[in-house]
Amino acid sequence: MSTIKSARRLIETSPDLPDARILAQLVLSLESEGTFNLGLLYTLSPDNFELALDVLRDWRLDRYYMGKARLFDVSWQLREMAQPDAT
């Protein structure tokens, strides 16, 4: 399975897990070229740490990969769900 699909699957199937939230933050930071606290990577499980490194590698090598758009959408949805209601 591709890195992008693996990351998307983790975020979609386990949005409440800290690892999924960290991975979503990483994706959003990469897409927006914003900041990301690298120390968060060390809190990931060993498998998800490797997945995060693979995401970084793939992002760098292929910034315009079409599957990335779906991963970004899922990550954005997770961030929106996690924000408290403004009303």
Secondary structure as UniProt FT lines:
FT   HELIX           3..13
FT   TURN            15..16
FT   HELIX           18..32
FT   HELIX           38..43
FT   HELIX           46..61
FT   TURN            63..64
FT   HELIX           67..82
//
